[in-house]
Amino acid sequence: MKILHNQSQLNKILFLGIAYIIIGLLSLLTSSKIFLSGFIGIGIIFIAQYFYNKNRAYVILTENSIMSNGIFKKEIEIKNVKSIKYFAGDYIVKSAEKEIVIDTNLVDKESQSNLKNYFENLKLEK
């Protein structure tokens, strides 16, 4: 099951990217000061992040593993999970070597119930 990124969060990133590009372009057109033109690069990074995250899942939950997609992908097999905690809106999944933190504020609204049901129905072997 794929848990998607929060769409309103992604829209904010896109808006910031566009705003930074506009500020950078206006600084190039209106003044002789070039130091504000760096905002164009920052805006391009925000827009690239938007398109990178738009079609990718934030977390992929399967019967055998939990995989967090990000810059550094982390995967924990269910048989290696030592504990699962829900604290302050975050699911913290720990194994002997790794830890995955799933921030529910970054999870799409429609996917939150699927995420909650997955962790409620998960049976950990002691």
VEXMIGU-117243 format. One record per atom (N, C-alpha, C, O): residue in three letters; atom name; x, y, z. Coordinates in steps of 0.05 Angstrom, whole numbers, plus 5000, padded with zeros to 4 digits. Example, Ala and Ser with C-alpha at 12.3 -4.5 7.8 and 13.67 -1.06 7.14 Angstrom:
BEGIN
(pt "ALA"; "N"; (5264; 4886; 5156))
(pt "ALA"; "CA"; (5246; 4910; 5156))
(pt "ALA"; "C"; (5264; 4934; 5156))
(pt "ALA"; "O"; (5285; 4934; 5169))
(pt "SER"; "N"; (5257; 4955; 5142))
(pt "SER"; "CA"; (5273; 4979; 5143))
(pt "SER"; "C"; (5258; 5001; 5157))
(pt "SER"; "O"; (5268; 5023; 5161))
***
This chain:
BEGIN
(pt "MET"; "N"; (5017; 4977; 5000))
(pt "MET"; "CA"; (5000; 5000; 5000))
(pt "MET"; "C"; (5018; 5025; 5000))
(pt "MET"; "O"; (5037; 5027; 5016))
(pt "LYS"; "N"; (5012; 5043; 4982))
(pt "LYS"; "CA"; (5028; 5068; 4980))
(pt "LYS"; "C"; (5015; 5090; 4996))
(pt "LYS"; "O"; (4991; 5095; 4992))
(pt "ILE"; "N"; (5030; 5103; 5013))
(pt "ILE"; "CA"; (5021; 5126; 5028))
(pt "ILE"; "C"; (5033; 5151; 5015))
(pt "ILE"; "O"; (5058; 5154; 5014))
(pt "LEU"; "N"; (5016; 5168; 5004))
(pt "LEU"; "CA"; (5025; 5191; 4989))
(pt "LEU"; "C"; (5032; 5215; 5007))
(pt "LEU"; "O"; (5025; 5216; 5030))
(pt "HIS"; "N"; (5046; 5234; 4995))
(pt "HIS"; "CA"; (5053; 5259; 5008))
(pt "HIS"; "C"; (5028; 5277; 5011))
(pt "HIS"; "O"; (5009; 5274; 4995))
(pt "ASN"; "N"; (5027; 5294; 5031))
(pt "ASN"; "CA"; (5006; 5313; 5035))
(pt "ASN"; "C"; (5005; 5333; 5012))
(pt "ASN"; "O"; (5025; 5347; 5007))
(pt "GLN"; "N"; (4982; 5334; 4998))
(pt "GLN"; "CA"; (4980; 5350; 4974))
(pt "GLN"; "C"; (4981; 5380; 4980))
(pt "GLN"; "O"; (4992; 5396; 4965))
(pt "SER"; "N"; (4970; 5389; 5003))
(pt "SER"; "CA"; (4971; 5417; 5009))
(pt "SER"; "C"; (5000; 5426; 5016))
(pt "SER"; "O"; (5008; 5448; 5010))
(pt "GLN"; "N"; (5015; 5408; 5028))
(pt "GLN"; "CA"; (5043; 5413; 5033))
(pt "GLN"; "C"; (5059; 5416; 5007))
(pt "GLN"; "O"; (5076; 5434; 5004))
(pt "LEU"; "N"; (5053; 5399; 4988))
(pt "LEU"; "CA"; (5066; 5400; 4962))
(pt "LEU"; "C"; (5059; 5426; 4947))
(pt "LEU"; "O"; (5076; 5438; 4934))
(pt "ASN"; "N"; (5033; 5434; 4950))
(pt "ASN"; "CA"; (5025; 5459; 4937))
(pt "ASN"; "C"; (5039; 5483; 4949))
(pt "ASN"; "O"; (5045; 5502; 4934))
(pt "LYS"; "N"; (5044; 5483; 4975))
(pt "LYS"; "CA"; (5059; 5505; 4987))
(pt "LYS"; "C"; (5088; 5506; 4977))
(pt "LYS"; "O"; (5099; 5528; 4973))
(pt "ILE"; "N"; (5100; 5483; 4973))
(pt "ILE"; "CA"; (5127; 5482; 4962))
(pt "ILE"; "C"; (5128; 5493; 4934))
(pt "ILE"; "O"; (5147; 5508; 4927))
(pt "LEU"; "N"; (5108; 5486; 4918))
(pt "LEU"; "CA"; (5107; 5497; 4891))
(pt "LEU"; "C"; (5103; 5527; 4891))
(pt "LEU"; "O"; (5116; 5542; 4876))
(pt "PHE"; "N"; (5085; 5537; 4908))
(pt "PHE"; "CA"; (5081; 5566; 4910))
(pt "PHE"; "C"; (5106; 5581; 4919))
(pt "PHE"; "O"; (5113; 5602; 4908))
(pt "LEU"; "N"; (5121; 5570; 4938))
(pt "LEU"; "CA"; (5146; 5582; 4947))
(pt "LEU"; "C"; (5166; 5582; 4924))
(pt "LEU"; "O"; (5181; 5602; 4921))
(pt "GLY"; "N"; (5168; 5561; 4909))
(pt "GLY"; "CA"; (5186; 5560; 4886))
(pt "GLY"; "C"; (5180; 5581; 4866))
(pt "GLY"; "O"; (5199; 5595; 4856))
(pt "ILE"; "N"; (5155; 5584; 4859))
(pt "ILE"; "CA"; (5147; 5605; 4840))
(pt "ILE"; "C"; (5153; 5633; 4851))
(pt "ILE"; "O"; (5162; 5650; 4836))
(pt "ALA"; "N"; (5147; 5637; 4876))
(pt "ALA"; "CA"; (5152; 5663; 4889))
(pt "ALA"; "C"; (5182; 5670; 4889))
(pt "ALA"; "O"; (5189; 5692; 4883))
(pt "TYR"; "N"; (5199; 5651; 4895))
(pt "TYR"; "CA"; (5228; 5656; 4895))
(pt "TYR"; "C"; (5238; 5662; 4866))
(pt "TYR"; "O"; (5255; 5679; 4863))
(pt "ILE"; "N"; (5227; 5648; 4847))
(pt "ILE"; "CA"; (5236; 5654; 4819))
(pt "ILE"; "C"; (5227; 5682; 4811))
(pt "ILE"; "O"; (5242; 5697; 4798))
(pt "ILE"; "N"; (5203; 5690; 4818))
(pt "ILE"; "CA"; (5193; 5717; 4812))
(pt "ILE"; "C"; (5211; 5738; 4826))
(pt "ILE"; "O"; (5218; 5758; 4813))
(pt "ILE"; "N"; (5217; 5734; 4851))
(pt "ILE"; "CA"; (5234; 5753; 4866))
(pt "ILE"; "C"; (5262; 5755; 4852))
(pt "ILE"; "O"; (5272; 5777; 4849))
(pt "GLY"; "N"; (5273; 5732; 4844))
(pt "GLY"; "CA"; (5299; 5732; 4831))
(pt "GLY"; "C"; (5298; 5746; 4804))
(pt "GLY"; "O"; (5317; 5762; 4798))
(pt "LEU"; "N"; (5277; 5741; 4789))
(pt "LEU"; "CA"; (5275; 5755; 4762))
(pt "LEU"; "C"; (5271; 5785; 4766))
(pt "LEU"; "O"; (5282; 5800; 4751))
(pt "LEU"; "N"; (5254; 5792; 4785))
(pt "LEU"; "CA"; (5249; 5821; 4789))
(pt "LEU"; "C"; (5275; 5835; 4798))
(pt "LEU"; "O"; (5279; 5858; 4791))
(pt "SER"; "N"; (5291; 5821; 4814))
(pt "SER"; "CA"; (5316; 5834; 4823))
(pt "SER"; "C"; (5335; 5838; 4800))
(pt "SER"; "O"; (5351; 5857; 4800))
(pt "LEU"; "N"; (5335; 5819; 4781))
(pt "LEU"; "CA"; (5352; 5823; 4758))
(pt "LEU"; "C"; (5343; 5845; 4740))
(pt "LEU"; "O"; (5359; 5859; 4728))
(pt "LEU"; "N"; (5316; 5849; 4738))
(pt "LEU"; "CA"; (5306; 5869; 4720))
(pt "LEU"; "C"; (5306; 5897; 4732))
(pt "LEU"; "O"; (5307; 5917; 4717))
(pt "THR"; "N"; (5304; 5900; 4758))
(pt "THR"; "CA"; (5300; 5926; 4770))
(pt "THR"; "C"; (5324; 5938; 4782))
(pt "THR"; "O"; (5326; 5963; 4784))
(pt "SER"; "N"; (5343; 5923; 4790))
(pt "SER"; "CA"; (5366; 5936; 4804))
(pt "SER"; "C"; (5392; 5925; 4793))
(pt "SER"; "O"; (5393; 5905; 4779))
(pt "SER"; "N"; (5413; 5938; 4800))
(pt "SER"; "CA"; (5440; 5929; 4792))
(pt "SER"; "C"; (5452; 5909; 4812))
(pt "SER"; "O"; (5474; 5899; 4808))
(pt "LYS"; "N"; (5438; 5904; 4834))
(pt "LYS"; "CA"; (5447; 5886; 4854))
(pt "LYS"; "C"; (5440; 5857; 4845))
(pt "LYS"; "O"; (5417; 5851; 4841))
(pt "ILE"; "N"; (5460; 5841; 4843))
(pt "ILE"; "CA"; (5456; 5814; 4833))
(pt "ILE"; "C"; (5453; 5793; 4855))
(pt "ILE"; "O"; (5446; 5770; 4849))
(pt "PHE"; "N"; (5458; 5801; 4880))
(pt "PHE"; "CA"; (5457; 5780; 4901))
(pt "PHE"; "C"; (5429; 5768; 4905))
(pt "PHE"; "O"; (5427; 5746; 4915))
(pt "LEU"; "N"; (5408; 5782; 4897))
(pt "LEU"; "CA"; (5381; 5771; 4900))
(pt "LEU"; "C"; (5375; 5751; 4877))
(pt "LEU"; "O"; (5355; 5737; 4878))
(pt "SER"; "N"; (5391; 5750; 4856))
(pt "SER"; "CA"; (5386; 5732; 4834))
(pt "SER"; "C"; (5390; 5703; 4842))
(pt "SER"; "O"; (5382; 5685; 4828))
(pt "GLY"; "N"; (5403; 5698; 4865))
(pt "GLY"; "CA"; (5405; 5671; 4875))
(pt "GLY"; "C"; (5379; 5658; 4882))
(pt "GLY"; "O"; (5377; 5634; 4885))
(pt "PHE"; "N"; (5358; 5675; 4885))
(pt "PHE"; "CA"; (5331; 5664; 4891))
(pt "PHE"; "C"; (5321; 5648; 4867))
(pt "PHE"; "O"; (5304; 5631; 4871))
(pt "ILE"; "N"; (5331; 5653; 4843))
(pt "ILE"; "CA"; (5322; 5637; 4820))
(pt "ILE"; "C"; (5331; 5608; 4825))
(pt "ILE"; "O"; (5315; 5590; 4820))
(pt "GLY"; "N"; (5355; 5604; 4833))
(pt "GLY"; "CA"; (5365; 5577; 4839))
(pt "GLY"; "C"; (5349; 5563; 4861))
(pt "GLY"; "O"; (5343; 5539; 4859))
(pt "ILE"; "N"; (5343; 5578; 4882))
(pt "ILE"; "CA"; (5328; 5567; 4904))
(pt "ILE"; "C"; (5300; 5560; 4895))
(pt "ILE"; "O"; (5289; 5539; 4902))
(pt "GLY"; "N"; (5288; 5576; 4878))
(pt "GLY"; "CA"; (5261; 5571; 4867))
(pt "GLY"; "C"; (5261; 5546; 4850))
(pt "GLY"; "O"; (5242; 5530; 4851))
(pt "ILE"; "N"; (5282; 5542; 4834))
(pt "ILE"; "CA"; (5284; 5518; 4817))
(pt "ILE"; "C"; (5286; 5493; 4835))
(pt "ILE"; "O"; (5275; 5472; 4828))
(pt "ILE"; "N"; (5301; 5495; 4857))
(pt "ILE"; "CA"; (5304; 5472; 4875))
(pt "ILE"; "C"; (5277; 5465; 4887))
(pt "ILE"; "O"; (5270; 5442; 4889))
(pt "PHE"; "N"; (5261; 5486; 4896))
(pt "PHE"; "CA"; (5234; 5480; 4907))
(pt "PHE"; "C"; (5216; 5468; 4886))
(pt "PHE"; "O"; (5202; 5449; 4893))
(pt "ILE"; "N"; (5216; 5477; 4862))
(pt "ILE"; "CA"; (5199; 5466; 4841))
(pt "ILE"; "C"; (5208; 5438; 4834))
(pt "ILE"; "O"; (5191; 5420; 4829))
(pt "ALA"; "N"; (5234; 5432; 4833))
(pt "ALA"; "CA"; (5243; 5405; 4828))
(pt "ALA"; "C"; (5235; 5386; 4851))
(pt "ALA"; "O"; (5228; 5363; 4846))
(pt "GLN"; "N"; (5235; 5396; 4876))
(pt "GLN"; "CA"; (5227; 5380; 4898))
(pt "GLN"; "C"; (5197; 5374; 4896))
(pt "GLN"; "O"; (5188; 5352; 4902))
(pt "TYR"; "N"; (5181; 5393; 4887))
(pt "TYR"; "CA"; (5152; 5389; 4883))
(pt "TYR"; "C"; (5148; 5366; 4863))
(pt "TYR"; "O"; (5133; 5347; 4869))
(pt "PHE"; "N"; (5160; 5367; 4840))
(pt "PHE"; "CA"; (5156; 5347; 4819))
(pt "PHE"; "C"; (5168; 5320; 4828))
(pt "PHE"; "O"; (5158; 5299; 4820))
(pt "TYR"; "N"; (5189; 5320; 4843))
(pt "TYR"; "CA"; (5202; 5295; 4853))
(pt "TYR"; "C"; (5183; 5281; 4872))
(pt "TYR"; "O"; (5180; 5257; 4871))
(pt "ASN"; "N"; (5170; 5296; 4890))
(pt "ASN"; "CA"; (5153; 5284; 4910))
(pt "ASN"; "C"; (5124; 5280; 4900))
(pt "ASN"; "O"; (5109; 5264; 4912))
(pt "LYS"; "N"; (5116; 5293; 4879))
(pt "LYS"; "CA"; (5088; 5292; 4870))
(pt "LYS"; "C"; (5080; 5263; 4862))
(pt "LYS"; "O"; (5058; 5255; 4868))
(pt "ASN"; "N"; (5097; 5249; 4849))
(pt "ASN"; "CA"; (5090; 5223; 4839))
(pt "ASN"; "C"; (5103; 5200; 4854))
(pt "ASN"; "O"; (5103; 5177; 4845))
(pt "ARG"; "N"; (5115; 5206; 4877))
(pt "ARG"; "CA"; (5128; 5186; 4894))
(pt "ARG"; "C"; (5112; 5181; 4919))
(pt "ARG"; "O"; (5100; 5200; 4930))
(pt "ALA"; "N"; (5113; 5157; 4929))
(pt "ALA"; "CA"; (5100; 5151; 4955))
(pt "ALA"; "C"; (5118; 5160; 4978))
(pt "ALA"; "O"; (5143; 5157; 4976))
(pt "TYR"; "N"; (5106; 5170; 4999))
(pt "TYR"; "CA"; (5121; 5178; 5023))
(pt "TYR"; "C"; (5131; 5153; 5037))
(pt "TYR"; "O"; (5153; 5151; 5046))
(pt "VAL"; "N"; (5112; 5133; 5040))
(pt "VAL"; "CA"; (5118; 5108; 5053))
(pt "VAL"; "C"; (5105; 5086; 5037))
(pt "VAL"; "O"; (5082; 5089; 5027))
(pt "ILE"; "N"; (5118; 5063; 5035))
(pt "ILE"; "CA"; (5106; 5040; 5022))
(pt "ILE"; "C"; (5104; 5018; 5043))
(pt "ILE"; "O"; (5124; 5009; 5055))
(pt "LEU"; "N"; (5080; 5009; 5048))
(pt "LEU"; "CA"; (5074; 4989; 5068))
(pt "LEU"; "C"; (5066; 4963; 5055))
(pt "LEU"; "O"; (5048; 4962; 5038))
(pt "THR"; "N"; (5080; 4941; 5060))
(pt "THR"; "CA"; (5073; 4915; 5050))
(pt "THR"; "C"; (5070; 4896; 5073))
(pt "THR"; "O"; (5074; 4903; 5096))
(pt "GLU"; "N"; (5063; 4871; 5067))
(pt "GLU"; "CA"; (5060; 4851; 5088))
(pt "GLU"; "C"; (5087; 4844; 5101))
(pt "GLU"; "O"; (5088; 4836; 5124))
(pt "ASN"; "N"; (5109; 4847; 5085))
(pt "ASN"; "CA"; (5135; 4839; 5095))
(pt "ASN"; "C"; (5154; 4861; 5103))
(pt "ASN"; "O"; (5173; 4857; 5117))
(pt "SER"; "N"; (5147; 4886; 5095))
(pt "SER"; "CA"; (5166; 4908; 5101))
(pt "SER"; "C"; (5153; 4935; 5102))
(pt "SER"; "O"; (5130; 4938; 5092))
(pt "ILE"; "N"; (5167; 4954; 5113))
(pt "ILE"; "CA"; (5160; 4982; 5114))
(pt "ILE"; "C"; (5183; 4997; 5101))
(pt "ILE"; "O"; (5206; 4995; 5111))
(pt "MET"; "N"; (5177; 5012; 5080))
(pt "MET"; "CA"; (5198; 5027; 5066))
(pt "MET"; "C"; (5191; 5056; 5065))
(pt "MET"; "O"; (5170; 5064; 5057))
(pt "SER"; "N"; (5210; 5073; 5074))
(pt "SER"; "CA"; (5207; 5102; 5074))
(pt "SER"; "C"; (5223; 5113; 5051))
(pt "SER"; "O"; (5247; 5109; 5048))
(pt "ASN"; "N"; (5209; 5128; 5033))
(pt "ASN"; "CA"; (5222; 5140; 5010))
(pt "ASN"; "C"; (5230; 5169; 5018))
(pt "ASN"; "O"; (5214; 5183; 5030))
(pt "GLY"; "N"; (5254; 5176; 5011))
(pt "GLY"; "CA"; (5264; 5202; 5016))
(pt "GLY"; "C"; (5291; 5204; 5002))
(pt "GLY"; "O"; (5296; 5190; 4983))
(pt "ILE"; "N"; (5307; 5222; 5011))
(pt "ILE"; "CA"; (5334; 5224; 5000))
(pt "ILE"; "C"; (5349; 5199; 5006))
(pt "ILE"; "O"; (5363; 5188; 4989))
(pt "PHE"; "N"; (5347; 5189; 5031))
(pt "PHE"; "CA"; (5359; 5164; 5039))
(pt "PHE"; "C"; (5336; 5144; 5044))
(pt "PHE"; "O"; (5322; 5147; 5063))
(pt "LYS"; "N"; (5334; 5124; 5027))
(pt "LYS"; "CA"; (5313; 5104; 5030))
(pt "LYS"; "C"; (5320; 5086; 5054))
(pt "LYS"; "O"; (5342; 5077; 5057))
(pt "LYS"; "N"; (5299; 5080; 5070))
(pt "LYS"; "CA"; (5303; 5062; 5092))
(pt "LYS"; "C"; (5281; 5040; 5089))
(pt "LYS"; "O"; (5258; 5046; 5082))
(pt "GLU"; "N"; (5289; 5016; 5095))
(pt "GLU"; "CA"; (5270; 4994; 5095))
(pt "GLU"; "C"; (5275; 4976; 5119))
(pt "GLU"; "O"; (5297; 4969; 5125))
(pt "ILE"; "N"; (5253; 4969; 5132))
(pt "ILE"; "CA"; (5254; 4951; 5155))
(pt "ILE"; "C"; (5235; 4928; 5149))
(pt "ILE"; "O"; (5211; 4932; 5142))
(pt "GLU"; "N"; (5245; 4904; 5152))
(pt "GLU"; "CA"; (5227; 4880; 5149))
(pt "GLU"; "C"; (5211; 4877; 5174))
(pt "GLU"; "O"; (5221; 4882; 5196))
(pt "ILE"; "N"; (5187; 4868; 5171))
(pt "ILE"; "CA"; (5168; 4865; 5193))
(pt "ILE"; "C"; (5179; 4846; 5214))
(pt "ILE"; "O"; (5175; 4849; 5238))
(pt "LYS"; "N"; (5192; 4825; 5205))
(pt "LYS"; "CA"; (5203; 4805; 5224))
(pt "LYS"; "C"; (5225; 4816; 5242))
(pt "LYS"; "O"; (5230; 4805; 5263))
(pt "ASN"; "N"; (5237; 4839; 5234))
(pt "ASN"; "CA"; (5259; 4851; 5249))
(pt "ASN"; "C"; (5249; 4875; 5266))
(pt "ASN"; "O"; (5265; 4886; 5281))
(pt "VAL"; "N"; (5224; 4882; 5265))
(pt "VAL"; "CA"; (5213; 4904; 5280))
(pt "VAL"; "C"; (5213; 4898; 5310))
(pt "VAL"; "O"; (5201; 4878; 5318))
(pt "LYS"; "N"; (5225; 4915; 5326))
(pt "LYS"; "CA"; (5226; 4911; 5355))
(pt "LYS"; "C"; (5203; 4926; 5369))
(pt "LYS"; "O"; (5191; 4916; 5387))
(pt "SER"; "N"; (5197; 4951; 5359))
(pt "SER"; "CA"; (5176; 4966; 5372))
(pt "SER"; "C"; (5164; 4986; 5352))
(pt "SER"; "O"; (5177; 4995; 5333))
(pt "ILE"; "N"; (5139; 4993; 5357))
(pt "ILE"; "CA"; (5125; 5014; 5342))
(pt "ILE"; "C"; (5112; 5032; 5362))
(pt "ILE"; "O"; (5096; 5023; 5379))
(pt "LYS"; "N"; (5119; 5058; 5361))
(pt "LYS"; "CA"; (5107; 5077; 5379))
(pt "LYS"; "C"; (5094; 5099; 5363))
(pt "LYS"; "O"; (5103; 5107; 5342))
(pt "TYR"; "N"; (5072; 5109; 5374))
(pt "TYR"; "CA"; (5058; 5132; 5363))
(pt "TYR"; "C"; (5062; 5155; 5383))
(pt "TYR"; "O"; (5051; 5154; 5405))
(pt "PHE"; "N"; (5077; 5175; 5376))
(pt "PHE"; "CA"; (5083; 5197; 5395))
(pt "PHE"; "C"; (5083; 5223; 5380))
(pt "PHE"; "O"; (5097; 5226; 5360))
(pt "ALA"; "N"; (5066; 5242; 5388))
(pt "ALA"; "CA"; (5065; 5269; 5378))
(pt "ALA"; "C"; (5060; 5269; 5348))
(pt "ALA"; "O"; (5071; 5286; 5333))
(pt "GLY"; "N"; (5043; 5252; 5338))
(pt "GLY"; "CA"; (5036; 5252; 5310))
(pt "GLY"; "C"; (5055; 5237; 5292))
(pt "GLY"; "O"; (5053; 5239; 5268))
(pt "ASP"; "N"; (5074; 5223; 5304))
(pt "ASP"; "CA"; (5094; 5208; 5289))
(pt "ASP"; "C"; (5093; 5179; 5296))
(pt "ASP"; "O"; (5090; 5172; 5320))
(pt "TYR"; "N"; (5095; 5162; 5276))
(pt "TYR"; "CA"; (5099; 5133; 5281))
(pt "TYR"; "C"; (5129; 5128; 5280))
(pt "TYR"; "O"; (5142; 5135; 5261))
(pt "ILE"; "N"; (5139; 5116; 5302))
(pt "ILE"; "CA"; (5167; 5110; 5304))
(pt "ILE"; "C"; (5170; 5080; 5303))
(pt "ILE"; "O"; (5162; 5066; 5322))
(pt "VAL"; "N"; (5182; 5070; 5282))
(pt "VAL"; "CA"; (5185; 5041; 5278))
(pt "VAL"; "C"; (5215; 5035; 5282))
(pt "VAL"; "O"; (5232; 5046; 5268))
(pt "LYS"; "N"; (5221; 5017; 5301))
(pt "LYS"; "CA"; (5249; 5011; 5307))
(pt "LYS"; "C"; (5255; 4982; 5303))
(pt "LYS"; "O"; (5239; 4964; 5309))
(pt "SER"; "N"; (5279; 4977; 5292))
(pt "SER"; "CA"; (5290; 4950; 5291))
(pt "SER"; "C"; (5317; 4951; 5306))
(pt "SER"; "O"; (5323; 4972; 5318))
(pt "ALA"; "N"; (5332; 4930; 5305))
(pt "ALA"; "CA"; (5358; 4930; 5318))
(pt "ALA"; "C"; (5377; 4950; 5306))
(pt "ALA"; "O"; (5393; 4962; 5321))
(pt "GLU"; "N"; (5376; 4953; 5280))
(pt "GLU"; "CA"; (5396; 4971; 5267))
(pt "GLU"; "C"; (5384; 4997; 5257))
(pt "GLU"; "O"; (5399; 5017; 5255))
(pt "LYS"; "N"; (5359; 4998; 5250))
(pt "LYS"; "CA"; (5347; 5021; 5237))
(pt "LYS"; "C"; (5323; 5032; 5252))
(pt "LYS"; "O"; (5312; 5019; 5269))
(pt "GLU"; "N"; (5317; 5057; 5245))
(pt "GLU"; "CA"; (5293; 5070; 5256))
(pt "GLU"; "C"; (5280; 5086; 5234))
(pt "GLU"; "O"; (5294; 5101; 5220))
(pt "ILE"; "N"; (5254; 5084; 5231))
(pt "ILE"; "CA"; (5239; 5099; 5211))
(pt "ILE"; "C"; (5219; 5116; 5226))
(pt "ILE"; "O"; (5204; 5106; 5243))
(pt "VAL"; "N"; (5218; 5142; 5220))
(pt "VAL"; "CA"; (5199; 5160; 5232))
(pt "VAL"; "C"; (5180; 5169; 5210))
(pt "VAL"; "O"; (5189; 5181; 5190))
(pt "ILE"; "N"; (5154; 5164; 5214))
(pt "ILE"; "CA"; (5134; 5171; 5194))
(pt "ILE"; "C"; (5118; 5194; 5206))
(pt "ILE"; "O"; (5103; 5190; 5225))
(pt "ASP"; "N"; (5121; 5218; 5195))
(pt "ASP"; "CA"; (5107; 5241; 5205))
(pt "ASP"; "C"; (5080; 5242; 5192))
(pt "ASP"; "O"; (5077; 5244; 5168))
(pt "THR"; "N"; (5059; 5241; 5208))
(pt "THR"; "CA"; (5032; 5240; 5198))
(pt "THR"; "C"; (5023; 5267; 5186))
(pt "THR"; "O"; (5003; 5268; 5172))
(pt "ASN"; "N"; (5037; 5289; 5192))
(pt "ASN"; "CA"; (5031; 5314; 5180))
(pt "ASN"; "C"; (5039; 5315; 5151))
(pt "ASN"; "O"; (5028; 5331; 5136))
(pt "LEU"; "N"; (5057; 5298; 5143))
(pt "LEU"; "CA"; (5066; 5297; 5115))
(pt "LEU"; "C"; (5051; 5276; 5099))
(pt "LEU"; "O"; (5056; 5272; 5075))
(pt "VAL"; "N"; (5032; 5262; 5112))
(pt "VAL"; "CA"; (5017; 5241; 5099))
(pt "VAL"; "C"; (4991; 5253; 5088))
(pt "VAL"; "O"; (4979; 5270; 5101))
(pt "ASP"; "N"; (4983; 5245; 5064))
(pt "ASP"; "CA"; (4959; 5254; 5051))
(pt "ASP"; "C"; (4935; 5247; 5069))
(pt "ASP"; "O"; (4934; 5226; 5082))
(pt "LYS"; "N"; (4915; 5265; 5069))
(pt "LYS"; "CA"; (4892; 5262; 5087))
(pt "LYS"; "C"; (4877; 5236; 5081))
(pt "LYS"; "O"; (4868; 5223; 5100))
(pt "GLU"; "N"; (4875; 5228; 5056))
(pt "GLU"; "CA"; (4860; 5203; 5050))
(pt "GLU"; "C"; (4876; 5178; 5058))
(pt "GLU"; "O"; (4864; 5157; 5062))
(pt "SER"; "N"; (4902; 5181; 5060))
(pt "SER"; "CA"; (4919; 5157; 5067))
(pt "SER"; "C"; (4923; 5154; 5097))
(pt "SER"; "O"; (4933; 5133; 5105))
(pt "GLN"; "N"; (4915; 5173; 5113))
(pt "GLN"; "CA"; (4920; 5171; 5142))
(pt "GLN"; "C"; (4904; 5148; 5155))
(pt "GLN"; "O"; (4915; 5135; 5172))
(pt "SER"; "N"; (4880; 5143; 5146))
(pt "SER"; "CA"; (4865; 5121; 5157))
(pt "SER"; "C"; (4877; 5094; 5150))
(pt "SER"; "O"; (4878; 5076; 5166))
(pt "ASN"; "N"; (4888; 5092; 5125))
(pt "ASN"; "CA"; (4901; 5067; 5117))
(pt "ASN"; "C"; (4926; 5063; 5134))
(pt "ASN"; "O"; (4932; 5040; 5142))
(pt "LEU"; "N"; (4941; 5084; 5139))
(pt "LEU"; "CA"; (4965; 5082; 5156))
(pt "LEU"; "C"; (4959; 5073; 5184))
(pt "LEU"; "O"; (4972; 5056; 5196))
(pt "LYS"; "N"; (4938; 5085; 5195))
(pt "LYS"; "CA"; (4930; 5078; 5222))
(pt "LYS"; "C"; (4921; 5049; 5224))
(pt "LYS"; "O"; (4928; 5035; 5243))
(pt "ASN"; "N"; (4905; 5041; 5205))
(pt "ASN"; "CA"; (4895; 5013; 5205))
(pt "ASN"; "C"; (4918; 4993; 5201))
(pt "ASN"; "O"; (4917; 4972; 5213))
(pt "TYR"; "N"; (4938; 5000; 5185))
(pt "TYR"; "CA"; (4960; 4982; 5181))
(pt "TYR"; "C"; (4975; 4977; 5207))
(pt "TYR"; "O"; (4981; 4954; 5214))
(pt "PHE"; "N"; (4981; 4999; 5222))
(pt "PHE"; "CA"; (4996; 4995; 5247))
(pt "PHE"; "C"; (4979; 4983; 5269))
(pt "PHE"; "O"; (4990; 4970; 5287))
(pt "GLU"; "N"; (4953; 4987; 5269))
(pt "GLU"; "CA"; (4936; 4975; 5289))
(pt "GLU"; "C"; (4934; 4945; 5284))
(pt "GLU"; "O"; (4932; 4929; 5303))
(pt "ASN"; "N"; (4933; 4936; 5259))
(pt "ASN"; "CA"; (4930; 4908; 5252))
(pt "ASN"; "C"; (4957; 4893; 5251))
(pt "ASN"; "O"; (4957; 4869; 5247))
(pt "LEU"; "N"; (4979; 4907; 5254))
(pt "LEU"; "CA"; (5005; 4894; 5253))
(pt "LEU"; "C"; (5010; 4878; 5278))
(pt "LEU"; "O"; (5008; 4888; 5300))
(pt "LYS"; "N"; (5017; 4853; 5274))
(pt "LYS"; "CA"; (5022; 4835; 5296))
(pt "LYS"; "C"; (5052; 4831; 5298))
(pt "LYS"; "O"; (5065; 4822; 5280))
(pt "LEU"; "N"; (5063; 4840; 5321))
(pt "LEU"; "CA"; (5092; 4837; 5326))
(pt "LEU"; "C"; (5096; 4811; 5342))
(pt "LEU"; "O"; (5083; 4806; 5362))
(pt "GLU"; "N"; (5116; 4796; 5333))
(pt "GLU"; "CA"; (5123; 4772; 5347))
(pt "GLU"; "C"; (5144; 4779; 5368))
(pt "GLU"; "O"; (5164; 4792; 5362))
(pt "LYS"; "N"; (5140; 4770; 5392))
(pt "LYS"; "CA"; (5158; 4776; 5414))
(pt "LYS"; "C"; (5179; 4755; 5417))
(pt "LYS"; "O"; (5196; 4756; 5434))
***
